[in-house]
Amino acid sequence: MPTLRHIASIAAAVAALHTAAPACLAQTWTDRPTRVLVGQTAGGSGDFLARLISNALTQVTQRTFVVENRVGASGMIASDAVARSEPDGHTVAVVGSTHARLPALFDNVPYDTLKSFKCVGLIAGGPYVLAVHPSVPATTLPELIDYLKKHPSFFGDAGVGSGQHMSAELFKHLTKVPISQISYKGGGAMQVDLLAGRVSLGFDNPSSILKYIQQGGLRAIAITDTQRFAELPDVPTMAELGYPEMTVVGWFSLLASAGTPQPILDAFNKALNTALARPDVIESLRRVGSRPLPDTPAACDNLIAAETRKWGDMLRSLHIQKP
């Protein structure tokens, strides 16, 4: 499976697309606004990325991109609208990593998560931080594993099938620690109980818990990436600590309906990569613990397929489904 380091390595080549993208779009698209559907409420990470990239695309292409929140059913309402839309590049969806886990989580997904869509491209991604409440007497991963084996504990997550949940389940599987899930309706609710010590540990986005770590309300143990997080330079990666399989990165991509012509996908992808190369976009992503992931539509399709296999196998082996 492509790693984020590999995916991001082509960013240097993106600068050459700045002048090409608008010209390509003029040859493939009409002047109608492009609707960018997102299955999260305003303020969520997917909504933030949708608005960030839509604004940048508007500036890059001189065309209009409008964000629409279609909330519900773990993002399936928004994605289903795109799957059923005209394949002309004027209706797209911003989806996160959970998109690849839906077939294993639900029996009634109204579309095929792979066959009903074609990738425009990846947008951005970032790791998770394994954090513990200060009452847990562990400052390193070996100490934490030893403690948890002697003291069965609870972990919190942002919902069944979320990246936080998958990180914890993979950690549990690899280390054989006896930890049990408490699932919350969103990361914010989980953070409340983690800060209060009602759950001992959890995986979360760096941007969500960075201030609590810096203030001493939580203790960071490790990062689920192949490279350290710039804002937490002293926190090692899981790979450094001997668990390369614990590389878990939350990603977001832009999807169009399956019948969208390849010239439109290619032109849209060039515009997207040009937008991701903008310094203001890079800085905005950095502030939320993420980074741009410019790549081709094919590479994006391959990543989603690989993630679908990886997490589908794990979810089914653990008999995890949405209640």
N, C-alpha and C positions, 0 to 999 in steps of 0.2 A: 504493500500500500504506500502511496506517495506520502512523504513526511512534509510537514509545514516548512521545514528548512529547505527541502528540495523545491517545493512549490514556490516559495518566496524568492528563490535564487534567480528567477528570470526577471525580477523587478527592474534590474538595470537596463534591460532591453526595452522596457515600456516607454521610456522617454521619446523614442522615435515615433510613437503612435500619436503624439499630440496633434500634429497637423493632419494626419491621415484620417482620424476618426470622423470628424464632421463631414468630410468629403464623401466618405464611404456611406454614411447615413443618408446623405442627400440622394444617393442612387438607389437606396433600398427601402426607405420608409416614406410614408406620407407625412404631412405636417400635423396630423392629429396628436393630441396629448397621449402620453404613455402612462397607463395606470400601474402603480407599483403596490400590489396587495401584500399585506402583512397580517399574520394571524395573532398578533399581540396587541395589547392595549397601548395607548400613548405612554411613553416613558420606559417601556421595556427595552431590552437590548436589541431585539429585532426591529422594533419601531425606530430606535435611535439610528441604527445602521441604514434602515430604509430611507429615512429623511436625510441623513448625511450623504448617502450616495445619490439620491434623487436630486438634491441641490447641486452636487458636483456635476452630475450628468447634464443637468439643465445648462450649466455654464459651459461645459465642454462642447455640447452639441447645438446650443442655441435653440433647443426644442423644449417642450414642457413635459415634466415628469411629476405626476401627482400621486402622493401616498394615500392609500385607503386602508383603514383598519377593519379587517373582517375577522372579528374575534370569535373563538370557540372551537371545541372539538380538537384540542391540541394542534391547532393550525390547519386542520383539514378543511374548514370552510373556505379559507382564503385559497388554499392550494386547489381545491375542487373547482373553484370559479375560474382559475387559470387553466386547469386541465380541459374545461369545457369551452374556453374562449376561442375566438377566431385565431388561427395560427399566423398572425401577422406582426408579432413583436410589439403590439400596443397594449398587451396585458401580461404582466409578469408578476412573480411572487418572490419575496425574500423569505427563504426558509432556513432553519437552523439544523443542527445535528440530529434533533429528534425526528426529522423527516425520514432519515434512514432507519429509524427504529420502529416506525409506525406499523409495518406489516407484522412484526412479531408481538406488538403490544395490543393490537386490535384485530378483531375478526371481520370488522365491517368497514374497512377503509374504502371509500367510494371511488378510488382510482388506483392505478398501478403506480407506485412511487418511482419506479424506474421507467416504464414504458410510456407513461402518460405525459412525460416532460422531456425537454432537452435543456441542458445547461446553457445559460448565457456565459456564466463564469462564476468563480469563487469571489467572495467579497473580502472577508476578513476572518481571522480566527485567533484564539488565545487559549491558554492552559487553565487548569484549575489549581487552587492551593489547598493542600491538606492542612487544616488548622484544628487546634484543640483548645478547649477551655483551660485557663491557667491552673485550675485545680488538678488537671492531669499531670502527674509528676514525670513528664518526659519532655526532653528538649531535642532528641534525635529520633530518627526513624527506628533504629534497633531498640531504643529504650521504649518507644511507643508500642512496638510489636510485643515486646516482653511484658509490658504492663497490661495490654489488652488480653493477652493469653491467660493472665492471672486474674483479671478483673473484667468479665464480660460487660460490654457497654453498648450504648445506643449511638447511632449516627443519624444525623438529620440530612434531608435532601429537599430539593425543590419540586418533587413530584415523581411518581413512578415513570421510569424511562428517561428522566432528565439526565443531562450530563453529570450532574452532581451524584445522582443515584448510580449511574453506570460506573463512575469512578470508584465509589465506595464498594460496590459489588465486586469489581475487578480486584480492588485492594484486599477485600475479604477472601476472595478466591485464591489469590497468589500467596498470601501470608498465613492463611488458615486461622485468622483471629476471629473469636466468637463475638461479632458485633451484629446488632439487630437494627433494622430500619425503622425510623419514624418519618413518614412522608408528610410534607407540608404543601400547601397550595401557594407555591412560589418561594423564591429564595429569601425574601424579606422576612417571612414568618419563621423560616428555619433559623435565620440569623438571630432573631429575638431569643429563641430557646438556647441556641449555642452560646450566646453572650451571657445568658442567665445560668448556664451550667446544667440545664435540664437534659441536654444531650452532650456527650463528651467530645465529639469530633464531627467534622463535616468537610466536604470538598465544595469550594465555591469559586466564583470568578474573582480574580485579583482586584478588579475595580470595586467590587461590592464589599470586600472585607479589608481592603488595604488600610483604611483609616483605623479600624479596630485593632489590627496587628500593630500599627505604629503607636497607638495609644496604650498598648498593653492589655487590651481586653481579650485578645486572642493570641495564640502562639502559632506561628507558621512552622510547619515541619518539613514540607517538601513541595515541589512544583511538578505537575504532571506533563512535562515537556522535555525536549531534548536540549533546550538551552534555558539558562536562568532568566528570571523576570527582572528587568532593569531596576524596578522600584524596590525589589527585595533581593539585592545582590548576594546576600549571605545565606539565602535559603537554597539548598541543593536541589537538583532535579532527581526524580525517581530513577532515571537511567544512571546517574552518577552513583546512586546508592545501591545499585545492583538489581534494579527492577525495570529494565528497558520495556517490558511488556506493559508497564503502567504509563505509557505515553498516551494521554487522553487529551484531545484538544477540541474545544467547541468551535465549530465553524458555521459560517453563513454563506449561502450562495443565492444566485439569481436564476430563477427558472422560467422558461417559456413553455407553451404547449408543444406537444410532441411533433406536430406537423409543421412547425415554423421552418421556413426555407433556410438552408445553410448560409446563403449570403447575408441574410438578415442577422442570424446568430453571430456570424463572424464580424460584421460591422458593429453590432451591439457590444460584442466582447472587446473590440478595440476601443470603443468609447468608454466602457467600464474600466479597462486597464489604464486608460489615460486619466480617468477620474481618480483612480486609486493611487496614481503617481503624484497627485497634487500635494504639496507640502502641508496645506491646511488639513487635508483629509488624513494624511499620515499622523500628524500631531493629534488630531481629534481621536484617532484610534488608539494612539499610544496612551492617552490620558485614561482610557477605559481598559487598559491592560490587553489590548489587541493589536494586530498588525495586518496590513493589507496582504492579500494573497492573489496577486495577478497571475493568471494562467489561461490556458485555452479552454474552449467548451468541452473538448474531448477529455482533457485532464480532469475537469470538474465532474463530468459524467463517470469517469473511472473511479474517482474518489468516493462518490456517493454509492456506487455499486460495491466497492470494497467495504465501506462502512456498514452497508446494509447486511452483507454477509457476516462481518465480524460481530456486530451487536445482535443480529438475529440469532446466530448460533448460541451466543451467550444467554440471551433472554429465554430462548426455548429450553436450553439445558437447565436453567434455573427455574423454569415454569413460572416466569414473571409475565403477567399481563395486567392491563389497566383494570381496576375493579369496576 
